[in-house]
Amino acid sequence: LMAVAMQRSTLTISHMGGEGATWIGMAPHAGVRHVFANMGDGTYFHSGLLAIRAAVAAGVNITYKLLFNDAVAMTGGQPIDGPLTVPRLTRQLAAEGVARIVVVADDPARHRRGAADDPLAPGIELRDRRELDAVQRELAGVPGVTVLVYDQVCATERRRRRKRGLAPPAASQVFIHELVCEGCGDCAVKSNCLAVVPVETEFGTRRQIDPFACNQDLSCVEGCCPSLVTIEGGVPRRGQAAGEVDESALPDPALPALDAPWSLLVAGVGGTGVVTIGALLGMAAHLDGLGVTVLDVTGLAQKGGAVLSHVRIARAQDELNAARIEPGGADALLGADLLVAAAPDTLRRCAAGRTRALVNTAETITGDFLRDPDRGFPGAATLARLRGALGDDAVQALEATRLATGLLGHSIATNMFMLGIAWQRGWVPVSRDALLRAIELNGVAVDDNRRAFAWGRRAACDPAAAAELAARSLPQPAWRRLSTTLDERIARRREMLAAYQDDRYAARYAALVDRIRAAEQRVRPGSERLADAVARHAHALFAHKDAYEVARLYTDPDFDAALAQVFEGRPRVTLHLAPPGLARRDPVRGEPVKRAWDLDRLHPWLRLLARARRLRGSALDLFGRDADTRLARALRDEYVDAVELAAARLDAGNYEAALALAESTATARGYGPVWQRQAGAARAALREQRAAFEAQAR
């Protein structure tokens, strides 16, 4: 079901235990030699083996992709209800007559070491997870029934175990150098991970890893990009917290009287503590001697999926006839995630004139963003829809994640921070003492949660002071500060290009922008849209990140400073690179294969390479014949020529065509095959828009 929803060329679903069974009847008539069928370990143990047995008996060509991830997703991430191991699985499949079985694992050596009392079936192949695509292609050519067992603990479940101390901490963590990143999104495509989040910089939207949301799966490192590094020995740094709150100075709110049952709906995403908030409210109500029901709607066990917690509180338990909040029955909405808060099922529980809402406007990305890196976050439209449904006065919107991070040092406390605001607003009918006791009984991050609740109360009483304190506690690298004027934007890019190459190269860029700017003022005095577009997109083409530039950025002190803002100590940094001319190509995907390089050992060579950037464009250019470099320079020169044409022939009638021309190369980004695809498409778009401009300029 999840694969169908993710647009991964999965065509249909079946009932539990019927995976692939429809192919038995279709195979003689479909005109297709072979298909794949997905199955989980829980389904296999329940009844899925029967479908595999039927396929073997029918003699059809099918490969079962059997995910052994140690968790049952459809019911929330519980362990398999039985003694199933990968070795036992392979022995059972071999006994059923499966033609070929391959185990693909994140740690194949674990099975090679094996256990004497639980061995793999004879002849089983073990392959690394990086070979998944190659194994699939091999099995597609094998007659009969084959099985690919993918063995890797569910990343979300492993994160839970690490958090609870039931699994060792990850040896490595991922960090993205935002200036090396091109914002192409290939890391998100490779990992399908919502911890790879967008971040706005002066030079465009880039990616960063949220260290407190990261599952340490490391599959994002496979992205075709040199910006992803792994960190060993570093601990994610918590920001400088703003200190303690004197709660005795805060006024006590008037809590709901409970003349009728009170319904509070908590809306958010999985993995952020929505269910915990519901549980704490339930325990607090119990401690206050009130009646309470808590219903959690979690759906599939997918981190980042929508989660709703229906909390209903009354004076006595017999006043609560249903756990689910009825349509229009919510008295308060705690929207930890804006998209979930404004979703149809959430709004159906709310009503104008009754429901008051507190919503977090932080941009939490969705699966759609992973597949489309240009997809914007519909924050303004979503908030407008929520206000339209409940009324402007009923909705309080705030950047809760940013505030909580600044005040408390990390984003994990966001939901508890919001609960503190809601309680101080008088929207939560339980006592403060009961809530604090519930936090204590929960036994997880007790001091942090108490502090988050207190800061939420303070933010409700004095939001301006809380915002000022949070801003002071959130240091940002220089490239995160956005220019406020066109002159500043041009000057910063000119300065960067001087470091990229030299002053002469930077002056060439500035002269191009000046020409189009003068032409725009001639045609539309006071407008800067066209000049701004050229300033941004021309810079991206002038500053194409070749090997010289990547080396310069990794030896720049700004990288060490950015790393120190995220991790404590002096961690070991490993680069993952596929240098032009040195990296071998994956025979299946056609992408260069990355290798790990210790930064300390590589640093002297990177410094030499960075100094060699003066050779760029000369006969001695080390990378002048590289395919990516040739395409980048050709695209840059075509863009310059097109902009100069637009500057010379611009008039009121073709202004919009000139603007489309200036923005036509926006998709040109990435490295290697990603760059070739994106830049090729941008080149075609540039030529198309140039032709359109010329047609209007005659």
DRENLOBA-326405 format. One line per field, with one value per residue (C-alpha): x, y, z. Coordinates in steps of 0.001 Angstrom, whole numbers, plus 500000, padded with zeros to 6 digits. Layout:
BEGIN
xx = c(X;...) $
yy = c(Y;...) $
zz = c(Z;...) $
***
This chain:
BEGIN
xx = c(500000;502762;504656;501528;501041;504690;504503;507178;505766;503803;500488;498164;497690;496115;494573;496968;498489;497460;500539;501396;498547;496671;499696;499109;495959;497243;500668;499597;497660;499462;502257;504752;507424;508090;506753;507769;505558;506186;505660;506561;507915;504761;502555;504868;504628;500859;499837;502113;504029;500890;500973;504625;503803;500988;503280;505877;503196;501936;505440;505038;507923;507792;510237;509003;510717;510421;511168;512533;512552;511636;508427;504806;504018;500286;499483;501969;505399;504961;507401;506491;504203;506459;510037;511034;514658;516294;518109;514885;513103;515658;515477;511700;511731;514338;512196;509242;511218;512016;514428;516844;517105;519293;519632;520400;521400;522804;525343;525916;528821;526342;524986;528416;529384;526116;524975;525603;522068;520387;522282;521242;519976;522774;523708;522155;523804;524566;524791;525181;522140;523954;523575;519781;519028;521548;520087;516568;517675;519421;516399;514094;515951;515676;512788;510324;509827;512706;512905;514900;515060;515905;517207;517408;515738;513064;514870;512078;512044;515831;515636;513079;515340;518333;516282;515219;518737;517786;520227;523727;524010;524912;528624;528130;525863;525340;526013;525403;527749;525102;527422;528479;524858;523041;519524;518901;517266;519028;519904;516191;515360;517950;516912;513198;513892;512021;515040;516547;514925;515056;516812;516747;520146;521322;522160;518915;517133;519569;519310;520291;519941;517808;520061;517232;514969;517640;517398;521122;520264;522958;521303;521180;524968;524412;523053;525077;526529;529771;528033;527127;529748;529643;530628;532105;532654;530488;527388;524592;524923;521940;521557;522157;518982;517496;517566;514808;511376;510068;506583;505535;505545;503096;499335;497234;494782;491065;490672;487547;484744;483817;480094;480223;482967;485974;487496;491096;492499;496290;497446;501000;503344;504810;508043;507556;505695;502035;501026;503107;501165;497907;499226;500416;497046;495305;497481;497094;493303;493432;495565;493026;490267;488582;487112;489237;489558;492521;492283;495406;495007;498495;497880;500945;504140;505795;507847;506437;502953;499877;498953;495858;495277;491641;491633;488258;488010;484938;484089;483215;484002;480352;479931;482171;480234;482766;486540;486601;485792;482580;482338;482428;483050;486617;486909;490619;493071;496768;498293;501898;502017;500235;499408;497881;496028;494354;493717;490077;489741;491060;488839;485834;486261;486370;483712;483702;482538;483604;487118;490173;493420;497115;499181;502878;503806;507151;507569;507574;508233;506123;506783;505806;508802;511134;510002;509852;512648;510974;507719;507047;505516;501898;502123;500234;497451;497092;496926;494356;492238;492399;491464;488645;487220;487512;487704;490719;490312;490102;493508;496846;499786;503416;506804;506807;509727;512014;510923;511352;514772;515933;514537;515296;518233;516552;513421;512308;510523;508221;505025;505462;506220;502936;501082;502394;500984;497620;497415;498197;495495;492995;492377;493483;491224;493835;495903;499534;500570;498916;500639;504054;503459;502462;505711;507598;505786;506534;510202;511608;513520;511668;513631;513524;509770;509112;511225;509457;506061;507203;508599;505339;503502;505963;505574;501793;502120;504851;505315;507538;510057;510120;510740;513596;515265;514896;516458;519500;520048;520001;523353;523259;526034;526467;524933;521620;521202;519187;519942;517326;518195;519270;522514;523389;522488;524757;527622;527582;527588;530382;532438;531825;532826;536064;536861;535611;537994;539257;538150;538083;535643;533458;533459;532233;529216;528514;528718;526110;523708;524349;523452;520118;519409;519908;517689;514963;515025;514680;511561;510049;511468;511533;511160;513888;512242;514317;517620;516995;516310;519518;521522;520421;520478;523582;525478;524450;525901;529049;529704;529243;530683;533503;536222;538190;535220;534305;537913;537865;534627;535841;539073;537320;537134;533386;532949;534626;532514;529293;530259;530977;527500;525922;528293;530204;533834;536228;534603;536235;534877;534629;533916;532080;533339;533390;536248;536056;538247;538905;535523;534265;530690;527967;527230;523486;522663;525418;526288;529819;530496;531483;534421;535034;537932;539163;539079;542182;544273;542737;542962;546469;545475;542234;544185;546428;543417;541725;544798;544813;541475;543461;544024;540277;539553;543213;545077;546341;542867;542852;539119;538565;537638;535256;531756;530066;532483;532061;528275;528395;530559;528529;525295;526812;527965;524591;522849;525148;524553;520777;520723;522834;520375;517490;519252;519763;516228;514094;510843;507499;506006;508619;509397;507612;509325;512680;511791;510926;514261;516152;514514;514717;517891;516544;516635;520340;521867;523336;526397;527261;524247;521859;523640;523645;519871;519010;521401;520343;516716;517661;519595;516586;514354;516789;516789;513009;512603;515200;513283;510075;511775;513215;509785;508371;511386;511084) $
yy = c(500000;502465;501695;502387;505745;506707;506542;503836;501992;499663;499088;497475;495914;492709;491403;490248;486938;487211;489060;487904;485387;487320;486869;483118;483633;486594;485261;483185;486105;489303;489308;490082;487525;488490;490655;491647;491425;493178;491438;492253;489869;490161;489279;486402;484956;485462;483946;485212;481942;480379;482820;481965;478243;478701;480597;477808;475202;477197;477643;481369;483810;486128;487660;488280;491262;490276;493087;491799;494953;493568;495614;495342;498672;498333;498270;500822;499191;496179;493242;490171;487852;484828;483469;484448;485076;485613;482230;480422;482283;481168;477537;477584;479166;476706;473820;475246;474921;478579;478727;481307;483258;486323;488132;491837;493470;496673;494477;491229;490326;489731;486720;485526;485298;483472;481305;477576;476856;479111;478889;480232;477712;476202;478227;481495;484582;487561;491013;494561;496828;499035;496160;496047;497213;494829;491894;492778;492768;489417;487767;489101;486877;483680;481338;480415;481885;483822;485711;488806;489129;492705;492592;495885;496938;499578;502917;504416;501422;501484;505174;504359;501642;503966;506626;504076;502696;499325;499650;501133;504684;505116;505318;507957;510896;512908;516586;518595;521402;523849;525824;522653;521481;522425;521754;519079;516722;513540;512729;512803;510655;508060;507977;508873;510470;513388;514349;515805;519209;522355;525444;528896;530453;533564;531399;529462;526574;523958;520849;520161;517199;517672;515775;515297;513700;511683;507882;507479;505165;506949;506091;509815;509670;507678;510857;511958;514959;515762;517892;514945;514090;511625;512566;510182;511090;514192;514775;516940;520278;521631;525352;527709;527500;530707;529523;528853;530447;531805;530329;531982;535288;533990;534353;531220;530783;530133;526482;525128;524498;521095;521792;519552;517164;519024;517791;518592;517438;517148;517060;516397;513958;510657;510643;514065;513152;513690;510399;511329;514582;512625;510159;512932;514665;511376;510725;514301;514045;510738;512323;515138;512565;513400;511147;510867;509007;509169;507820;507885;507644;506778;504890;503180;503203;505814;508604;511811;510406;512205;511484;512629;512252;512662;513692;514011;515083;515256;515503;511807;508874;508054;511426;510220;508036;507978;508319;509835;513548;513951;516200;519810;518717;519912;522698;523209;522182;521848;521854;520740;520455;522972;520572;517970;520670;521878;518413;517549;514938;517408;520277;517962;517683;521478;524183;527946;529627;526697;525517;527563;526581;526966;525986;525655;527310;525496;524024;520264;518648;515864;512917;515085;517329;514320;513559;517175;519402;522505;521911;524849;524604;525838;527533;530747;528997;526305;528827;530839;527693;527076;530672;530507;527427;528620;532414;534725;535357;531641;530750;531645;530838;530909;529504;527108;524992;528006;529425;526114;525556;529015;528905;525269;524390;521779;521158;518005;520095;521837;519939;520347;524031;524364;522514;525109;527902;526158;525532;529164;530185;528169;525519;522461;521444;519773;521273;522317;520020;517040;517791;518099;514866;513129;514314;512902;509557;509323;509283;510605;513918;515079;518293;519231;518711;520670;523525;523398;523599;526567;528410;527789;529501;532415;532726;532878;535738;537713;536476;539401;538805;535065;535686;538080;535589;532788;534865;535601;531888;530813;531568;531179;530953;534035;532400;531923;535692;536800;540024;542732;544801;544056;545984;543805;540649;541600;542665;539389;537349;539418;538856;535117;534968;536782;533982;531399;532632;536250;539879;539938;537022;538664;541941;540099;538889;542323;543963;541559;542386;546117;545919;544191;546465;549591;548169;547363;550896;552260;550174;549901;552555;551379;547664;545175;541853;541218;542378;540293;537171;537658;538378;535067;532740;534148;533734;530082;529472;531539;529691;526115;523839;521981;520080;523290;524933;521889;521754;525483;525235;522275;524087;527362;528174;528717;524936;524300;527031;525580;522120;523472;525014;521580;519160;519323;518278;517690;514905;512911;514046;511722;513035;510865;511800;510536;512600;513226;510780;508621;507214;504018;503906;501687;499225;499274;502869;504468;506801;507338;505282;507380;506563;507582;509972;511097;514906;515354;513243;514769;518369;519175;517877;519829;523009;522403;521765;524925;526996;525443;527117;529904;527392;527224;527937;527845;525274;523755;523338;519948;519480;521429;518311;516949;516522;518361;521278;521586;521611;524152;526584;526181;526832;529857;531376;530743;532402;535440;535795;535528;538110;540531;540114;540824;543920;545280;544651;544956;546888;547002;544403;541685;542341;539221;537117;538481;537570;534008;533828;535034;532371;529507;527969;527689;523875;523708;522180;519013;516898;514153;512468;514741;517810;516379;515831;519107;521282;519623;520437;523998;524453;523356;525714;528599;528082;527860;531069;532854;531939;533216;536488;536955;536372;539215;541484;541704) $
zz = c(500000;500912;497695;495624;497337;496777;492965;492746;489704;491977;490242;492738;496159;497415;500580;503295;502292;498639;497415;493907;493777;491088;488826;488781;486733;484734;483735;480681;479185;480249;477680;480457;481316;484933;487787;491321;494411;497731;501053;504648;507246;509355;506391;505472;508964;509067;505720;502961;502707;501242;498316;497652;497857;495336;492953;493157;492460;489445;488037;487295;486954;489936;492410;495931;497536;501169;503618;506908;509015;512432;512731;511593;509933;509346;513053;514311;514460;516756;516640;514598;516513;516330;516282;512725;511753;508374;508469;509405;506620;504019;505135;504911;501442;500199;501441;499480;496246;495542;492607;494004;497251;497773;501096;500733;504014;505447;507266;505311;507589;510394;508509;507439;511084;511609;514459;514620;515821;513220;509904;506518;503991;501861;498782;499936;498425;500650;499048;500314;500140;497623;495155;495507;491972;490428;492397;491250;487626;488070;489678;486970;484524;486594;485586;488325;491775;493322;496605;497518;501300;502278;505841;507682;510913;510357;510659;512748;515072;515416;516309;519017;520431;520501;522244;524892;525314;523795;520882;520676;519322;515672;514938;512238;511588;508425;507872;504703;503675;502531;500241;498400;498193;494989;496255;493613;496137;494999;498621;499475;496448;497485;501147;501044;504418;505958;508079;504881;505112;502973;504254;502684;502034;500243;497243;497043;498734;499988;502178;505743;508105;511189;513650;516152;513515;511690;511878;511055;508173;506070;502751;501924;501551;498350;496757;493744;495555;497453;500102;502358;504959;507835;511364;513927;517544;517423;519518;518077;519769;521584;521227;524095;526127;527473;531100;533592;533916;537202;536957;540201;538317;535715;536246;536650;533776;534119;533112;531358;533860;532383;532466;529398;528217;526774;523514;522595;519242;518874;515242;514090;512419;513559;515505;517109;520289;519397;521014;524065;524477;524400;526967;529294;529125;529846;532892;534151;533916;535799;538535;538821;539296;536010;533376;530247;526958;524592;521059;518884;515116;513905;510665;509252;511307;509140;510630;509261;508647;509973;513604;515505;519217;520337;524021;525770;529416;531669;535354;535427;533191;532523;530783;527943;525532;522676;522465;518995;518785;516809;513727;514872;518454;519099;521669;521009;518315;519073;515584;515936;512139;509916;507076;509400;511341;508140;506678;505859;508621;511200;510087;510105;513893;514278;514033;513669;516853;519007;518170;519094;517401;518161;515102;514389;511084;510764;507291;507852;504495;503041;500746;497770;498446;498354;494827;493644;495010;493531;495330;497608;501048;500886;504263;503524;501614;504284;507104;505143;504745;508486;509285;506760;508463;512069;511838;512116;515839;516636;515147;516729;514449;515568;514563;517497;516291;515916;519268;521095;519529;520532;524053;524886;522649;520450;518416;520256;522869;520364;521198;524950;524413;522511;525265;527721;525553;525213;528972;529755;527273;529344;526703;528722;531652;533870;536667;536306;539168;537482;534175;535799;537733;534474;532893;535868;535667;531949;532923;529640;529500;532602;533159;529467;529289;532473;531128;527744;529426;531510;528492;526668;529505;529382;525598;525990;528478;526684;523090;522044;524840;524136;520435;521211;523566;521013;518238;520418;521043;517378;515683;511908;509302;507124;504063;505898;506195;503179;501330;501666;498569;495017;495501;498490;496583;493667;495952;497896;494716;493243;496395;496195;492514;493306;495760;493260;490533;490623;490506;486721;486597;489253;487310;484218;486189;487650;484224;482856;485685;485246;481556;482115;485087;482974;480237;482759;484178;480674;480029;483534;485864;489484;488670;489684;488824;485715;487195;490305;488226;486230;489394;490925;487928;486238;489497;489728;486257;486833;490113;488842;491515;489826;491693;492342;494031;496116;497342;498162;500117;502194;503119;503922;507672;507266;506959;510323;511902;510483;511732;515204;515356;514884;516675;519935;520249;517369;515367;512625;509260;506262;502781;500269;496824;493256;491757;487988;486118;489186;490190;488608;487352;488725;485903;486603;487490;485446;488325;489647;492767;495767;498029;501612;502255;505676;505630;507790;505419;502324;503520;502141;498709;498799;499578;496572;494368;495636;494741;491271;490514;488838;486019;485398;481739;480664;478582;481847;483344;485088;484544;481346;479401;482014;480553;483432;483144;479386;479706;482552;480615;477440;479341;481085;477792;476135;479069;478935;475201;475654;478470;476444;473578;475958;477310;473800;472542;475667;475420;477198;474874;475449;479124;480385;477708;478876;482464;481408;479581;482670;484864;482353;483818;487383;487252;486315;489437;490829;490133;487670;486043;487958;486569;483066;483199;484871;482887;479646;480399;481376;478139;476114;478117;477594;473844;473787;475788;473681;470543;472152;473094;469623;468103;470213;469710;465924) $
***
